[in-house]
Each structure stands twice: as structure tokens, then as C-alpha cells.
């Protein structure tokens, strides 16, 4: 391990942050302007001053304070063991470490610069940035600063600023990653060597060097320059290529991919047998990359990572227990985040950046998972949620279809900033921000039958304890003090439980409608006063009930009739002209014959067949008569508006207030036989409309679009639209209002 922790105080967007337990791979995510790039700027400034180079100091977060501070805690356990090893007693560099870094660490242990536990040793270096723009190190000894810079070198890649056709920065990386004892090699020895190989005892090489020295003066090589020259001499050349081709002829994406890949490969490979532990910060590696190429980058990184990692005790060829570099990767890419989480397991962490009171807030996410089922389903859709502003968890595609509706989001524009995710129990457990430890607000929407079960025999509602448990919610408020909001929530739960236990449910004759309780009102109070603090919301029945109810009944029937007129057309078959002509010449004389004719002639067909004018007029009359019959049959079989709305809800896969549906096994046990028979007969008679009534048929989109257009047509202005929408779709409006998070 290189860096153990980073503390930043009163600089840029940071009031005070502490990033601890830094891993090999550290993925940084968050929305724009949450301070991700500020971490890069501050670490870079820290190392720029460590190398004694000039740089503009970062601004203080709060000018009322006289300074800001960056503190980096380094793990020096391994270098300490190496230095104290007997075979290294005569190494000049190790002696310097012993007399500076380790000695300094010992004397400053009591002032919390060094902590030792379980044989771990750490060394903390701090840089103060004062309000007069001066800086001050916590340690004045320059040798110690040089050693820290040598042992823990820093690199960064800002992908958008990389020169994709000039990779000379890689030579800087190479020169910092290896320690050679170059002091034993003198210039005279090098000159003599080249004379012997090139000049064949004529000293042509040394004469050439001497001539250059006579004409000009050069400064001495620094250590890194000398190392780099020795390395380059051993290579075939110094111009980087991709697959034997020049960088200039490659695409930007290919160059970016290979640059980062080679950079990381060198970083890991060249430090496996050394005591240098580098730190690298890569800002937005996904720029210019196809999403799958971003995944490949992480997969390739993992492959080289594992190729050097020891897997058992004892000696393994080319496997080392040495610390890996610390890699920080700031990204907006779900593909890269997903790949890091899946590939690196416990060797990675995800840091979620957000803004809180105008300051950067950093949370370490729970991004390791023991459940292999979740890792198997953890893909781009799931990873995308870690970048959300607000997550709305729903049960299925119907809810997703509704809340993603284009016309609805145009009218309720806060929906555009929400990620809607149709979840499963496994996914919800781990993606839920309360588990992942992010600051992302969220709501989980459930149907009422996840909370309630109707006991038809005893006429009681009982509470379930599965996905959603009122008892569990109450338990969290058990020790709340009187007067607090939690105490009031506990009282609300107690009052609700008492009401539920003491109330015998009365229903209408069909056992589908509750008559002695305002069921919708009760659900609304549960949502508002009990579940809202727990980030849950329940519908009074199902999502279908939010759309099909007594107040929206007129609009829904109008939409159904419009579907008959618009989308039921002659069947798309070769002999349709003959079939229609035969039907026209044998006119129907009753409702039964009308339905039989419609079934033989009409289907959901957007393409209108070419038929004669006479037959076209017949089809128009046929559909008009069908519309009248449909309206008449609804009113005759189900005379009450409340019952009509529930029946239509059942036909369109919804549930009753007693939480049963036609597809439930207990449906015929709860509702009377004649009522179940009426519904079945209605569905059979109007089977040509069955294309609408399936769960995923698209009827939700069609009805919502129709409703919004109708309401808008009859509204004077935007306020009028919202007032009317709220009146017709009151339960849906309550959910939409709950989804406002700004």
C-alpha cells in the first residue's frame, strides 16, 4: 500500500474531508461540479511543491480561516522492513532513509505523525497553504521530502488534455519507477566503453565528446535523467507505436486507449520488484472511448494486475507480495464503474462525491458484494444509478412506461432528472442508496398488496412483513423522545395499527369496493405520515388504479372508443375485400351478429387495406355501431361508475380495493360467480380489443398521451392543465409531487 489516507481542510470546495482506507483501485464518481477534479488539483499541487516547483496555490474554502491544509498518510511498513534488513546495512540510500524518514517518524510518533499497530508503520506529511499564498511543510528536512517523493511518486492523466500524438510523458513515468545505483558508473567508464566498441582504439568517441565540452557547457544530469538515458540506450528506439504503426495514423480513441493501457501496464509491471509505490490519478478515462472499449481497458488492467498477484504462501514465479500502485480514477462512465466493481472485488472502492451546504461531501460506497446473483445482474443499467440525482424504484415495466412517458415528462419536467428503475428484490437490496451509502435521494414504489393482505373470511386487512413492514418501521422509532418527529411517526403507526385491528371491513355486494373506510384517503395518510420518512410509497391498489378510477372513467371510456375508431381496421389478409363484401351483403340484425361480424372483419391494424368505397363506408358504420354497443354494454352490465372503473381496471390487469385480480387464484373465491362471469363475457365479446389489455401492450402510453392531449385541449393555460390533471388523476399527482426533490 502506498497512500493510506488523505485529509484536506479548507481548500477549494472542501471544508474538511478525510478519505481513509485507500485501495489499489479507487473509483471517484459524482455529478459535475461536486469537487472530483478538485481532488486531482490538490494532490497535484501537493506534489508540485514536493518537487520544489512553482505553482499557483489553491484558493481557501473559507477566508475567515488563516490557512488550508493537505495531509497525506503513507504506509512505510515495507520500506521500514527493507531498510532494517541485514543485507541492506551498507546501502547508502537505505542509510539515508533510516537517518531521515524513519528517524523522523520515530520522533514525531507522539504528535500523531506516526501510528504503529500490528507492525504497521505510517508517515504523515502535511502542507499548509496560508491566506497570504505562502506554503509550509510539516517537516522542514528536505532530504525527507525528497525520499517521500522518490518512494511514492505521483502521476496524473487528464484524458481531455493528453497529447495523443506525443507520448514523451511515458519516459517521465519510466524514469521514476526504478532505483538504480548509478553512482558506481562514472562518465569516464562510459566514454571508455564506447571508445572500445565504436572507435576501435582510435578514441573517436571521446574526442567527439571533448570537442562538444570545449564549445559549450552543460549542467550535470539529474538522477532521473541519467536513469532514463541508460534505459533508452537499452531499447531499440524511443518513439512509441501501436501495433507497429505511428501514432499519427491512429484514431484519437485508439491512441487514448493504448496510452492509458500502456501507462498502467508500465506502472504495475515495473514496480513489482521494487520498493517504489506510485500514485496515479486518471481523470475521465472514458473520453473518446466506445463504452465497450472502456470495459476492455479495465479488463486489461485487471489481467496484468492478477498476473503479478500472489495467490498462495511461498515462492511463486513472477508473483510478488509487494504493494500495488494506488490508482484513482474519476469517471462518469457506468461501464467503467461496473467493470471496476466486478473485476477488482475487495481491492476497489467507490467514492461518491456530492455537494452539501455548498461544500464537497464524500461517501465511501458499499461496492463489494457477496451475493453472486447480484454481481451477475450488475450491468450498465445498475451502475448508471450510482450517478443519479434521484432514483425512483418501481416494480415493473408498466410503472417504468408510465413515469418515462414523453408527454408526461414535458408537463412534469422534474421527471427528466429522475432515473426510473424497474427493480427486483436482489437488485433493490444492493442498489438501494441506504445500502450503497450514497447521498442520492430515492423512493421505492410498491403496490398495496406488498403491505396488506385481505382476509375475506374475517373481513380484515392484515399487515405483511416481507418487502415492506410497518412493524419494522415502528421499531426504528422505539426510543424516540416525546415531541420529536420520530415520536410523532411512532404515534401515527400506533393509531393506524389500532384502527386496523378494530375495524371490520365492509364491502359492496361484489366484494370489490370498501364501503366503510375511505380507502384511498387511508393510503394517502399512511404514505404521508408513516412511509415518507422511510423512502417508501404505496398505491391504493396498483399502478393501474392510479390511471383507471372513478374520476378518470369518462376520459378512459372516451379513449377506448377512440381506439376502436382509429386502430380497428380490416384484417390484413389477401381476401379481405371478399370477406367485407360478404359481411356487407349479409347485414347484422342484433348485437350477437354485430360482434361476430366485427371479430371476422376487424383487427388491430395500423395499415388500412385497399377496399372499395362501399365497403369502406360499411366498415365505418360497423365501427360506429361497435362503439355504441361497447358503451351500452358497460352501462348495462355494470351500472355504477365506481364499479365500472374497477371492472375496467380488472380487465386492464389491475386490482380491486380488496386487492384481488382476475389472474389471482382466489379471484372467484372473493367475488360472486355472476360478477366474475360478467367480466369474462365482456372480455370474450370484445376480444378484438385484447391487444390493449395485456400488461405490456402499450395501453398505458396510449391512454396517458390521449389524456394529456384532451386535458390540454380543454385548459386555458398551464395552471389550468395541472389543476384538471390533479382532479382526474389525484393519486398519480400525489406520486409526481413526492418525486420533486429540488
ABEGO torsion letter per residue (X at the ends): XBBABBBBBGBEABABBBBBGBBABBBBBEBBGAGAAAAAAAAAAAAAAAAGBBBBBBBBABAABABBBBBBBBBAAAAAAAAABAAAAABAAAAAAAAAAAAAAAAAAAAGABBBBGGBBBBBBBBBBBAAGBBBBABABAAAAAAAAAABBBBBBBAAABBAABAAAAAAAAAAABBBBAAABBAAAAAAAAAAAAAGGAGAAAAAAAAAAAABBBBBBBAAAAAAAAAAAABABABBBBGGBBAAABBAAAAAAAAAAAAAAAAAAAAAABABBBBBBBBGAABGBBAAAAAAAAAAAAAAAAAABBABBEBBBGBBABBBBBBBBBBABAAAAAAAAAAAEAABBBBBBBBBGGBBBBBBBBABBABAAAAAABBAAAAAAAABABBBBBABAAAAAAAABAAAAAABAAAAABBBBBBBAAAAAAABAAAAGBABBBBBBBBAAAABBBBAAAGBBBBBABABBAAAAAAAAAABBBGBAAAAAAAAAAAAAAAAAABBBBBBAAGABBAABBAAAAAAAAAAAAAAAAGBBBBABBAAAAABBAAAAAAAAAAAAAAAAAABBBBBBAAAAAAAAAAAABBBABAAAAAAAAAAABBBBABBBBBBAAAAAAAAAAAAAAAAAAAAAAAAABABAAAAAAAAAAAAGBBBAAGBBAABAAAAAABBAAAAAAAAAAAAAAAAAAAAABAAAGAAAAAAAAAAAAAAAABABAAAAAAAAAAABAAAAAAAAAABAX
